[in-house]
Amino acid sequence: MTPVTQTISPAGDSLAAADGLTNNSVRIRPITPVFGAFIENLPWTAASDESDPALIRIIKEAFDKYLVLVFEPQEASAQALRSFVRQFGPLFVHHADDGVISVDEAPEVLQMLKEPEGDRLFGGVCWHADVTFRKPAGYLSALHAKQLPPVGGDTLFASTVAAFSALSSGMQQLLRKLEAVHSYSGPDAPDHPSETAVHPVVRRHPETGEEGIYLNRMFATRFVGMTKEESEPLLKFLDEHMTRCEFTARISWTEGQLVMWDNRFTLHYPINDFSGHRRLLYRCTAMEY
């Protein structure tokens, strides 16, 4: 990927339409040479309903290309976040006993909250992708920063497309033949319903044709046809390989900022380094069809 800033006219309706620019031109600025981009001069709330399909198309094209998009800060409600994410797929709703709190007026929106006295950060255990234990699985997630610590609390992202392309042809061929079991048994509640899905280890992006590794240590427990013990060495190798620094991007949050990412071709990891401070973000996840 060539890290070049693009300027797009919403009237052009496409990433490729760079002619006929207006004062409201959207700017796309890459975060790294590998993936990720800042989206400037495009308030995501303007695309939170179906009244402007041109904006959704611009966002979708940029999302397919960059996999992680960072929007400029703006105030918005949980309902606006829900409406925006709903443009991309059916919304995921967590089990009531998952240890997370939904927003009352928008139950599909989670409060990703850590209080000053708390030590647990939701999702801050290992690199992962959201809702891979279902089929259809999680497509994209969006986080809207509501309250942040004075420093810290960044989120790391990794491109599994870049990780796959860096593997040897022999390893690529091996992985294309494998499927993995993704499981979620929830918190310590004994009556919590467990969920399990089987997915191919390598997925091809339906728009770009690029291949990526579809595994994460939070939910992928073993390969089909193998025991957990037999699967562990390869799972460990791939986890370490996918999260090598050259495949990653680090997002430092600003209040009001929105970040959306592709759960099919990225991993993410929130850094729990802000003890004594409050952090609140709203998350909403769209599922695949």
NORLIN-V470618 format. One record per run of one state. SS is the DSSP state (H for helix, E for strand, L for the rest). FROM is the first residue (numbers start at 1). LEN is the number of residues. If there is no record, write none. Layout:
SS & FROM & LEN
SS & FROM & LEN
This chain:
L & 1 & 5
E & 6 & 3
L & 9 & 1
H & 10 & 3
L & 13 & 13
E & 26 & 5
L & 31 & 6
E & 37 & 4
L & 41 & 3
H & 44 & 4
L & 48 & 5
H & 53 & 14
L & 67 & 1
E & 68 & 4
L & 72 & 6
H & 78 & 9
L & 87 & 4
E & 91 & 1
L & 92 & 9
E & 101 & 3
L & 104 & 2
E & 106 & 9
L & 115 & 13
E & 128 & 1
L & 129 & 9
E & 138 & 10
L & 148 & 7
E & 155 & 5
H & 160 & 6
L & 166 & 3
H & 169 & 8
L & 177 & 2
E & 179 & 6
L & 185 & 10
E & 195 & 6
L & 201 & 1
E & 202 & 3
L & 205 & 6
E & 211 & 3
L & 214 & 6
E & 220 & 4
L & 224 & 4
H & 228 & 15
L & 243 & 2
H & 245 & 3
E & 248 & 4
L & 252 & 6
E & 258 & 5
L & 263 & 3
E & 266 & 5
L & 271 & 8
E & 279 & 9
L & 288 & 2
